[in-house]
């Protein structure tokens, strides 16, 4: 069988198994497509999207903040290796608390999130959650669900030009809101990463508490509309809060002294 016929056969199988009667992608079909797409595509699209996002042009933060954040996250970052992605962690300047991950492995934590945090465990919980999004390819899953067969055909025939163009014109595909299932999965895997790193789990509920306090504090300001837009990417649903409150750490789990020190130094940058 020629290579072209093999590709057409794969397309046909996925088209049949992946769509319902209304032409929407079922999860099984989306999983088949995702398994076909190499991680190198995540890397390419993530790099393109990063360049197109305004956050990439934001005011620079002191280099020492980047060093302290990376020292803080060492126990987690050492657990995750996803070739050919280059896992990268950094602080970006923003007056809104947030954290987000690009599919090529860049994870950003905003200066405001660092500022309002009250413990290293809260920042570590956020980083673990974002690492989970990258590991599970949630951004790519969102793209697959939106583009479906268009994406599959383009990739099978070696053409990501159209996708790259979409990403360059605002990164709109890569800015899609994660589904509740994706958030649940990232919560669960994030907790497992914290456990593997032998870190406490109380930062998960602490993060939700901190975001709720911030939301309440700015609800009457002009920032409220922007805030709700940002927080909608990580909705603190009752289910997620209940999940966080039920977490129990291993009694021996402690944040190492080196990471506690890195957190104190990181906080001091944004006082």
VEXTIZA-829742 format. One record per residue (C-alpha): z, y, x; residue number from 1. Coordinates in Angstrom, 1 decimal, always signed. Each point is the difference from the previous one (the first is absolute). Last residue first. Layout:
N
c3;c2;c1;n
Z;Y;X;NUM .
...
END
This chain:
271
c3;c2;c1;n
+47.9;+43.8;+6.8;271 .
-3.4;-1.7;+0.5;270 .
+0.3;-1.0;+3.6;269 .
+3.7;-1.0;-0.4;268 .
-1.0;-2.7;-2.5;267 .
-2.1;-1.8;+2.6;266 .
+2.8;+0.2;+2.6;265 .
+2.4;-1.5;-2.5;264 .
-2.5;-2.7;-0.9;263 .
-0.6;-0.9;+3.7;262 .
+3.7;-0.4;+0.5;261 .
+0.3;-2.3;-3.0;260 .
-3.0;-2.0;+1.4;259 .
+1.6;-0.4;+3.4;258 .
+3.3;-1.0;-1.6;257 .
-1.6;-2.9;-1.9;256 .
-0.1;+0.1;-3.8;255 .
+2.3;-2.8;-1.0;254 .
-0.5;-3.2;-1.9;253 .
+3.0;-2.3;+0.6;252 .
+1.1;+0.0;-3.7;251 .
-3.6;-1.0;-1.0;250 .
-1.1;+2.7;-2.3;249 .
+0.2;-0.2;-3.8;248 .
-2.8;+1.4;-2.2;247 .
+0.9;+0.4;-3.6;246 .
-0.3;+3.8;+0.0;245 .
-3.5;-0.1;+1.4;244 .
-1.3;-2.4;-2.8;243 .
+1.6;+2.3;-2.6;242 .
-1.7;+3.0;+1.5;241 .
-3.3;-1.8;+0.0;240 .
+0.3;-1.1;-3.6;239 .
+1.2;+3.5;-1.1;238 .
-3.2;+1.4;+1.5;237 .
+0.2;+2.1;+3.1;236 .
-3.8;+0.8;+0.1;235 .
-1.4;+0.1;+3.5;234 .
-3.4;+1.6;-0.3;233 .
+1.3;+1.9;-3.1;232 .
+2.4;+1.8;+2.4;231 .
-2.7;+2.1;+1.4;230 .
-1.4;+1.2;-3.3;229 .
+3.4;+0.5;-1.4;228 .
+0.9;+2.2;+2.9;227 .
-3.2;+2.1;-0.3;226 .
+0.9;+0.9;-3.6;225 .
+3.6;+0.7;+0.9;224 .
-0.7;+2.3;+3.0;223 .
+0.2;+3.1;-2.2;222 .
+3.7;-0.6;-0.4;221 .
+2.0;-1.4;-2.9;220 .
-0.3;-3.7;+0.9;219 .
+0.7;+0.8;+3.7;218 .
+3.6;-1.3;+0.2;217 .
-0.5;-2.8;-2.5;216 .
-2.9;-1.4;+2.0;215 .
+2.0;+0.3;+3.2;214 .
+2.9;-1.9;-1.4;213 .
-2.3;-2.7;-1.4;212 .
-1.7;-0.3;+3.3;211 .
+3.3;-0.5;+1.8;210 .
+1.2;-2.6;-2.4;209 .
-3.2;-2.0;+0.3;208 .
+0.3;+0.1;+3.8;207 .
+3.6;-1.1;-0.1;206 .
-0.9;-3.0;-2.2;205 .
-2.3;-1.2;+2.8;204 .
+2.3;+1.2;+2.8;203 .
+2.6;-2.5;-1.0;202 .
-2.0;-2.9;+1.5;201 .
+1.7;-0.2;+3.4;200 .
-2.1;-1.0;+3.0;199 .
-0.3;-3.5;+1.5;198 .
-3.7;+0.7;+0.9;197 .
-0.9;-3.0;-2.1;196 .
+2.1;+1.3;-2.8;195 .
-1.7;+3.4;+0.1;194 .
-3.4;-1.6;+0.0;193 .
+1.0;-2.1;-3.0;192 .
+1.1;+3.1;-1.8;191 .
-3.4;+1.6;+0.7;190 .
-1.7;-3.1;-1.3;189 .
+1.9;+0.3;-3.3;188 .
-0.5;+3.7;-0.4;187 .
-3.7;-0.2;+1.0;186 .
-0.5;-2.8;-2.6;185 .
+1.6;+2.1;-2.7;184 .
-2.0;+3.0;+0.9;183 .
-3.2;-2.0;+0.0;182 .
+0.8;-1.5;-3.4;181 .
+0.8;+3.5;-1.3;180 .
-3.5;+1.1;+1.0;179 .
-0.6;+2.2;+3.0;178 .
-1.4;+3.4;-0.7;177 .
-3.4;+0.6;+1.5;176 .
-0.1;+2.2;+3.0;175 .
-2.3;-2.3;+2.0;174 .
-2.7;+0.3;-2.6;173 .
+0.2;+3.8;-0.1;172 .
-0.2;+0.4;+3.8;171 .
-1.2;+3.5;-0.6;170 .
-3.7;-0.1;+0.6;169 .
+0.3;-2.1;+3.2;168 .
+1.3;-3.0;-1.9;167 .
-3.0;+0.0;-2.4;166 .
-2.4;+0.3;+2.9;165 .
+1.7;-2.9;+1.8;164 .
-0.4;-2.1;-3.1;163 .
-3.7;+0.8;-0.1;162 .
-0.4;-0.7;+3.7;161 .
+1.8;-3.4;-0.2;160 .
-3.2;-1.9;+0.4;159 .
+0.0;-3.5;+1.6;158 .
-1.7;-2.0;-2.7;157 .
+3.2;-1.8;-1.0;156 .
+1.9;+3.4;+0.1;155 .
-2.4;+1.8;-2.3;154 .
-0.2;-2.9;-2.5;153 .
+3.8;-0.4;-0.2;152 .
+0.7;+3.7;-0.4;151 .
-2.5;+0.5;-2.8;150 .
+1.3;-3.2;-1.6;149 .
+3.5;+1.3;-0.5;148 .
+0.1;+3.8;+0.6;147 .
+3.3;+0.9;-1.6;146 .
+1.9;-3.4;+0.3;145 .
-1.3;-0.3;+3.6;144 .
+1.2;+3.5;+0.9;143 .
+3.4;-0.7;-1.4;142 .
+0.2;-3.3;+1.9;141 .
-1.0;+1.9;+3.1;140 .
+2.9;+2.4;-0.4;139 .
+2.3;-3.0;-0.7;138 .
-0.9;-1.8;+3.2;137 .
+3.1;-2.2;-0.1;136 .
+1.0;+0.9;+3.6;135 .
-0.8;+3.7;-0.6;134 .
+2.1;+0.2;-3.1;133 .
+2.8;-2.0;+1.6;132 .
+0.1;+2.4;+3.0;131 .
+0.5;+2.8;-2.6;130 .
+3.0;-1.7;-1.5;129 .
+1.5;-0.8;+3.4;128 .
-0.4;+3.7;+0.9;127 .
+1.8;+1.1;-3.1;126 .
+2.9;-2.4;+0.5;125 .
+0.3;+1.2;+3.7;124 .
+0.2;+3.6;-1.2;123 .
+2.8;-0.8;-2.4;122 .
+1.8;-2.2;+2.5;121 .
+0.1;+2.9;+2.5;120 .
+2.3;+1.8;-2.4;119 .
+0.2;+3.2;-2.1;118 .
-3.6;+0.8;-0.6;117 .
-0.9;+3.5;-1.3;116 .
-1.4;+1.2;+3.4;115 .
-1.8;-3.2;+0.9;114 .
-1.8;+0.0;-3.4;113 .
-0.8;+3.7;+0.5;112 .
-1.5;-0.7;+3.4;111 .
-2.5;-2.4;-1.6;110 .
-0.3;-3.6;+1.0;109 .
-3.5;-1.2;+0.9;108 .
-1.2;-3.5;+0.6;107 .
-3.3;-0.6;+1.8;106 .
-1.0;-3.7;-0.2;105 .
-3.7;+0.1;-0.7;104 .
+0.6;-0.2;-3.8;103 .
+1.8;+3.4;+0.0;102 .
+3.7;+0.0;-0.8;101 .
+2.1;+2.5;-1.9;100 .
+3.4;+1.6;+0.1;99 .
+1.4;+2.9;-2.1;98 .
+2.5;+2.8;-0.3;97 .
-1.7;+3.3;-0.7;96 .
+0.1;+3.0;+2.2;95 .
-2.4;-1.6;+2.4;94 .
-0.5;-0.4;+3.8;93 .
-1.1;-3.4;+1.1;92 .
+2.2;-2.6;+1.8;91 .
-1.8;-2.9;+1.7;90 .
-0.3;-3.8;+0.1;89 .
-3.1;-1.9;+1.3;88 .
-1.0;-3.6;-0.5;87 .
-3.4;-0.5;+1.7;86 .
-2.0;-2.3;-2.3;85 .
-2.2;-2.6;+1.7;84 .
+2.3;-1.9;-0.2;83 .
+3.0;+0.0;-2.3;82 .
+3.3;-0.1;+2.0;81 .
+3.2;+0.7;-1.9;80 .
+3.5;-1.1;+1.2;79 .
+0.2;+2.4;+2.9;78 .
-0.5;+2.9;-2.5;77 .
+3.2;-0.9;-1.8;76 .
+2.5;-0.1;+2.8;75 .
-1.8;+3.0;+1.7;74 .
+0.3;+2.3;-3.1;73 .
+2.7;+2.3;+1.4;72 .
-1.7;+0.2;+3.4;71 .
-3.3;+0.9;-1.7;70 .
+1.7;+2.7;-2.1;69 .
+1.7;+1.5;+3.1;68 .
-3.2;+0.1;+2.0;67 .
-1.9;+1.7;-2.9;66 .
+2.7;+2.5;-0.4;65 .
-0.1;+0.8;+3.7;64 .
-3.6;+0.9;-0.3;63 .
+1.0;+3.0;-2.2;62 .
-1.9;+0.0;-3.3;61 .
-3.6;+1.2;-0.4;60 .
-1.0;+2.1;-2.9;59 .
-2.2;-2.1;-2.3;58 .
-3.6;-0.8;+0.8;57 .
+0.4;-3.8;-0.4;56 .
+2.0;+0.7;-3.2;55 .
-3.2;+1.6;-1.4;54 .
-1.6;-3.4;-0.2;53 .
-3.6;-0.4;+1.1;52 .
+0.8;-1.2;+3.6;51 .
+2.5;-2.6;-1.4;50 .
-2.6;-1.3;-2.4;49 .
-2.5;-0.7;+2.7;48 .
+2.6;-1.8;+2.2;47 .
+1.2;-2.0;-3.0;46 .
-3.5;-0.9;-1.0;45 .
-0.8;-1.4;+3.5;44 .
+3.3;-1.9;+0.4;43 .
-0.1;-1.5;-3.5;42 .
-3.6;-1.1;+0.8;41 .
+1.2;-1.6;+3.2;40 .
+2.4;-2.0;-2.0;39 .
-2.8;-2.2;-1.1;38 .
-1.2;-0.1;-3.7;37 .
-0.6;-3.5;-1.3;36 .
+3.7;-0.6;-0.8;35 .
+0.1;+3.2;-2.0;34 .
-3.0;-1.1;-2.1;33 .
+1.6;-3.3;-0.9;32 .
+3.3;+1.8;-0.8;31 .
-1.9;+2.4;-2.3;30 .
-1.5;-3.0;-1.8;29 .
+3.4;-1.5;-0.6;28 .
+1.5;+3.4;-1.0;27 .
-2.6;+0.5;-2.7;26 .
-2.6;+2.7;+0.4;25 .
-1.3;+1.7;-3.1;24 .
-3.4;-0.9;-1.4;23 .
+1.1;+0.1;-3.7;22 .
-0.3;-3.8;-0.3;21 .
+2.2;-0.5;+3.1;20 .
-1.2;+0.3;+3.6;19 .
+0.9;-1.8;+3.2;18 .
-1.0;-3.5;-0.5;17 .
-3.7;+0.6;-0.9;16 .
-0.5;+3.0;+2.3;15 .
+1.8;-1.8;+2.8;14 .
-2.2;-3.1;-0.2;13 .
-3.2;+2.1;-0.2;12 .
+0.9;+2.2;+3.0;11 .
+0.8;-3.1;+2.0;10 .
-3.3;-1.5;-0.9;9 .
-1.8;+3.2;+0.9;8 .
+1.6;+0.0;+3.4;7 .
-0.9;-3.6;+0.6;6 .
-3.6;+0.7;-1.0;5 .
-0.2;+2.9;+2.5;4 .
+1.4;-2.2;+2.8;3 .
-2.6;-2.7;-0.6;2 .
+0.9;-3.4;-1.4;1 .
END
